[in-house]
Amino acid sequence: MEELLIDIKQCSICKEHLLLGPRPVAVADPESKIIIIGQAPGTKVHASGIPWDDASGRQLRKWLGVTNEQFYDKKMFAIVPMGFCYPGKGKTGDLPPRPECAPQWHEQLLSKMPKVELVLLIGMYAQNYYLKKEAKRTLTETVANYKAYLPKFLTLPHPSPRNRFWFTKNPWFDTEVIPELQKRVKEMLPNT
């Protein structure tokens, strides 16, 4: 695992497409119980090198019902985004994750984490990649049908503050999905 993570940190397969250059961000351990597969780091995470070190990360930790210390315990949470580097800015937000990352690295990483009990698929890119034809037509439908993917996967929207309108339009997410997420995470946390 350590050699693989070193290889990932040195990855530059798509460097010509990255305005800020490569800075792969991923965390994994053979003991990891939960894998968080999100989109790609934003500019703040690119600068710090710490995954989910932004407003989205604070919201995600709140959803999970965990402290920062618990969240950054790699034996508990592996963080494996669809794209390991900041992809750049688009017209309405960040660009999609680079398509080279997941096929290059995900299978290798996941094969070295035999104790995984839950994979959180955050956002459309992760859901479409992992659920393939099982993903619904829209992110909202896929998240609303989260029970169909359990116990292996739990589908979530991106916790970005930019998605506040989605959360307002879909109050069932807070009342149905978040309690299920917190229950499952709590069952896997040590000493609970």
BELGI-V932900 format. One record per residue. N is the residue number from 1. RES is the residue in one small letter. SS is DSSP state (alpha for helix, beta for strand, coil for the rest). PSI is psi in whole degrees, -180 to 180 (* if undefined). OMEGA is omega in degrees with one decimal (* if undefined). Layout:
# BELGI-V932900
n=N res=RES ss=SS psi=PSI omega=OMEGA
n=N res=RES ss=SS psi=PSI omega=OMEGA
This chain:
# BELGI-V932900
n=1 res=m ss=coil psi=-44 omega=-178.1
n=2 res=e ss=alpha psi=-41 omega=178.6
n=3 res=e ss=alpha psi=-40 omega=179.0
n=4 res=l ss=alpha psi=-43 omega=178.9
n=5 res=l ss=alpha psi=-35 omega=175.7
n=6 res=i ss=alpha psi=-44 omega=177.4
n=7 res=d ss=alpha psi=-42 omega=179.5
n=8 res=i ss=alpha psi=-45 omega=-178.9
n=9 res=k ss=alpha psi=-26 omega=-178.9
n=10 res=q ss=coil psi=2 omega=-175.9
n=11 res=c ss=coil psi=139 omega=176.6
n=12 res=s ss=coil psi=27 omega=-174.6
n=13 res=i ss=coil psi=-24 omega=-179.5
n=14 res=c ss=coil psi=24 omega=-173.8
n=15 res=k ss=alpha psi=-33 omega=-179.2
n=16 res=e ss=alpha psi=-13 omega=179.0
n=17 res=h ss=alpha psi=-4 omega=-173.3
n=18 res=l ss=coil psi=109 omega=-178.4
n=19 res=l ss=coil psi=-40 omega=180.0
n=20 res=l ss=coil psi=2 omega=-179.6
n=21 res=g ss=coil psi=168 omega=-179.6
n=22 res=p ss=coil psi=138 omega=169.2
n=23 res=r ss=coil psi=76 omega=-176.4
n=24 res=p ss=coil psi=135 omega=179.1
n=25 res=v ss=coil psi=114 omega=176.9
n=26 res=a ss=beta psi=147 omega=179.2
n=27 res=v ss=beta psi=131 omega=178.8
n=28 res=a ss=coil psi=158 omega=-179.8
n=29 res=d ss=coil psi=147 omega=177.7
n=30 res=p ss=coil psi=-21 omega=179.9
n=31 res=e ss=coil psi=-8 omega=-175.8
n=32 res=s ss=coil psi=136 omega=-179.7
n=33 res=k ss=coil psi=-30 omega=-177.9
n=34 res=i ss=beta psi=134 omega=175.1
n=35 res=i ss=beta psi=129 omega=175.9
n=36 res=i ss=beta psi=115 omega=177.9
n=37 res=i ss=beta psi=104 omega=179.4
n=38 res=g ss=coil psi=-153 omega=-174.7
n=39 res=q ss=coil psi=-79 omega=-179.8
n=40 res=a ss=beta psi=158 omega=179.0
n=41 res=p ss=coil psi=148 omega=172.0
n=42 res=g ss=coil psi=-173 omega=-176.5
n=43 res=t ss=alpha psi=-37 omega=-179.5
n=44 res=k ss=alpha psi=-44 omega=178.8
n=45 res=v ss=alpha psi=-37 omega=176.1
n=46 res=h ss=alpha psi=-42 omega=-178.2
n=47 res=a ss=alpha psi=-42 omega=-174.9
n=48 res=s ss=alpha psi=-29 omega=-174.3
n=49 res=g ss=coil psi=6 omega=-179.1
n=50 res=i ss=coil psi=118 omega=-177.5
n=51 res=p ss=coil psi=142 omega=177.6
n=52 res=w ss=coil psi=35 omega=-179.5
n=53 res=d ss=coil psi=58 omega=-175.9
n=54 res=d ss=coil psi=-173 omega=-178.6
n=55 res=a ss=alpha psi=-37 omega=177.8
n=56 res=s ss=alpha psi=-40 omega=179.0
n=57 res=g ss=alpha psi=-40 omega=177.1
n=58 res=r ss=alpha psi=-42 omega=178.7
n=59 res=q ss=alpha psi=-41 omega=179.1
n=60 res=l ss=alpha psi=-44 omega=178.7
n=61 res=r ss=alpha psi=-36 omega=176.7
n=62 res=k ss=alpha psi=-46 omega=177.6
n=63 res=w ss=alpha psi=-44 omega=-177.1
n=64 res=l ss=alpha psi=-23 omega=-176.4
n=65 res=g ss=coil psi=37 omega=-178.0
n=66 res=v ss=coil psi=158 omega=175.2
n=67 res=t ss=coil psi=169 omega=174.7
n=68 res=n ss=alpha psi=-43 omega=-179.1
n=69 res=e ss=alpha psi=-44 omega=178.3
n=70 res=q ss=alpha psi=-44 omega=-176.8
n=71 res=f ss=alpha psi=-40 omega=-177.1
n=72 res=y ss=coil psi=15 omega=172.5
n=73 res=d ss=coil psi=105 omega=-174.1
n=74 res=k ss=coil psi=-16 omega=174.3
n=75 res=k ss=coil psi=-20 omega=177.2
n=76 res=m ss=coil psi=-52 omega=-174.6
n=77 res=f ss=beta psi=123 omega=167.5
n=78 res=a ss=beta psi=142 omega=180.0
n=79 res=i ss=beta psi=109 omega=-172.3
n=80 res=v ss=beta psi=86 omega=-178.0
n=81 res=p ss=coil psi=164 omega=176.7
n=82 res=m ss=coil psi=-36 omega=173.6
n=83 res=g ss=beta psi=129 omega=-174.6
n=84 res=f ss=coil psi=-15 omega=-177.5
n=85 res=c ss=coil psi=156 omega=175.9
n=86 res=y ss=coil psi=122 omega=-173.8
n=87 res=p ss=coil psi=-13 omega=-177.4
n=88 res=g ss=coil psi=174 omega=-175.2
n=89 res=k ss=beta psi=137 omega=174.5
n=90 res=g ss=coil psi=-171 omega=-177.7
n=91 res=k ss=coil psi=-38 omega=-175.1
n=92 res=t ss=coil psi=17 omega=-178.8
n=93 res=g ss=coil psi=-161 omega=179.6
n=94 res=d ss=beta psi=152 omega=175.7
n=95 res=l ss=coil psi=162 omega=175.9
n=96 res=p ss=coil psi=158 omega=176.0
n=97 res=p ss=coil psi=147 omega=177.7
n=98 res=r ss=coil psi=137 omega=-176.5
n=99 res=p ss=coil psi=-10 omega=-177.7
n=100 res=e ss=alpha psi=-31 omega=-170.0
n=101 res=c ss=alpha psi=-61 omega=-173.3
n=102 res=a ss=alpha psi=-50 omega=179.0
n=103 res=p ss=alpha psi=-32 omega=-178.1
n=104 res=q ss=alpha psi=-39 omega=-167.0
n=105 res=w ss=alpha psi=-31 omega=-170.1
n=106 res=h ss=alpha psi=-50 omega=-177.0
n=107 res=e ss=alpha psi=-41 omega=178.4
n=108 res=q ss=alpha psi=-45 omega=-180.0
n=109 res=l ss=alpha psi=-49 omega=-176.6
n=110 res=l ss=alpha psi=-34 omega=-180.0
n=111 res=s ss=alpha psi=-19 omega=-179.0
n=112 res=k ss=coil psi=10 omega=178.9
n=113 res=m ss=coil psi=75 omega=-174.4
n=114 res=p ss=coil psi=-12 omega=-175.0
n=115 res=k ss=coil psi=7 omega=-178.9
n=116 res=v ss=coil psi=130 omega=178.8
n=117 res=e ss=coil psi=-20 omega=-176.1
n=118 res=l ss=beta psi=138 omega=175.8
n=119 res=v ss=beta psi=119 omega=177.7
n=120 res=l ss=beta psi=118 omega=179.2
n=121 res=l ss=beta psi=104 omega=-174.6
n=122 res=i ss=beta psi=111 omega=177.1
n=123 res=g ss=coil psi=166 omega=-173.8
n=124 res=m ss=alpha psi=-39 omega=-176.5
n=125 res=y ss=alpha psi=-46 omega=179.0
n=126 res=a ss=alpha psi=-42 omega=-178.1
n=127 res=q ss=alpha psi=-46 omega=-179.5
n=128 res=n ss=alpha psi=-37 omega=-178.4
n=129 res=y ss=alpha psi=-44 omega=-174.9
n=130 res=y ss=alpha psi=-33 omega=-178.3
n=131 res=l ss=alpha psi=-19 omega=-179.6
n=132 res=k ss=alpha psi=-121 omega=-176.5
n=133 res=k ss=alpha psi=-15 omega=178.7
n=134 res=e ss=alpha psi=-18 omega=176.9
n=135 res=a ss=coil psi=144 omega=179.4
n=136 res=k ss=coil psi=179 omega=-175.8
n=137 res=r ss=coil psi=-36 omega=-179.2
n=138 res=t ss=coil psi=162 omega=175.9
n=139 res=l ss=alpha psi=-43 omega=-179.2
n=140 res=t ss=alpha psi=-44 omega=179.0
n=141 res=e ss=alpha psi=-40 omega=-179.3
n=142 res=t ss=alpha psi=-44 omega=179.1
n=143 res=v ss=alpha psi=-41 omega=179.7
n=144 res=a ss=alpha psi=-28 omega=179.8
n=145 res=n ss=coil psi=28 omega=-174.9
n=146 res=y ss=alpha psi=-33 omega=-177.5
n=147 res=k ss=alpha psi=-27 omega=-178.9
n=148 res=a ss=alpha psi=-21 omega=-175.3
n=149 res=y ss=alpha psi=-9 omega=178.1
n=150 res=l ss=coil psi=154 omega=8.2
n=151 res=p ss=coil psi=-8 omega=-175.5
n=152 res=k ss=coil psi=-49 omega=-175.7
n=153 res=f ss=beta psi=147 omega=169.2
n=154 res=l ss=beta psi=123 omega=-173.9
n=155 res=t ss=beta psi=134 omega=-177.9
n=156 res=l ss=beta psi=152 omega=169.7
n=157 res=p ss=coil psi=171 omega=175.4
n=158 res=h ss=coil psi=136 omega=-177.6
n=159 res=p ss=coil psi=16 omega=-178.0
n=160 res=s ss=coil psi=142 omega=173.3
n=161 res=p ss=alpha psi=-23 omega=177.7
n=162 res=r ss=alpha psi=-19 omega=-177.7
n=163 res=n ss=alpha psi=17 omega=-176.4
n=164 res=r ss=alpha psi=-33 omega=179.2
n=165 res=f ss=alpha psi=-37 omega=177.2
n=166 res=w ss=alpha psi=-45 omega=-178.7
n=167 res=f ss=alpha psi=-37 omega=178.0
n=168 res=t ss=alpha psi=-40 omega=-178.7
n=169 res=k ss=alpha psi=-15 omega=-175.0
n=170 res=n ss=coil psi=65 omega=-176.8
n=171 res=p ss=coil psi=-21 omega=177.1
n=172 res=w ss=alpha psi=-25 omega=-179.6
n=173 res=f ss=alpha psi=-46 omega=179.9
n=174 res=d ss=alpha psi=-33 omega=-175.1
n=175 res=t ss=alpha psi=-23 omega=-178.2
n=176 res=e ss=alpha psi=-53 omega=-171.0
n=177 res=v ss=alpha psi=-46 omega=-177.5
n=178 res=i ss=alpha psi=-46 omega=177.3
n=179 res=p ss=alpha psi=-39 omega=177.9
n=180 res=e ss=alpha psi=-44 omega=177.9
n=181 res=l ss=alpha psi=-50 omega=-177.3
n=182 res=q ss=alpha psi=-37 omega=177.9
n=183 res=k ss=alpha psi=-48 omega=-178.6
n=184 res=r ss=alpha psi=-41 omega=179.5
n=185 res=v ss=alpha psi=-45 omega=-178.6
n=186 res=k ss=alpha psi=-39 omega=179.4
n=187 res=e ss=alpha psi=-27 omega=-176.9
n=188 res=m ss=alpha psi=-16 omega=-179.1
n=189 res=l ss=coil psi=142 omega=176.3
n=190 res=p ss=coil psi=148 omega=177.2
n=191 res=n ss=coil psi=35 omega=175.4
n=192 res=t ss=coil psi=* omega=*
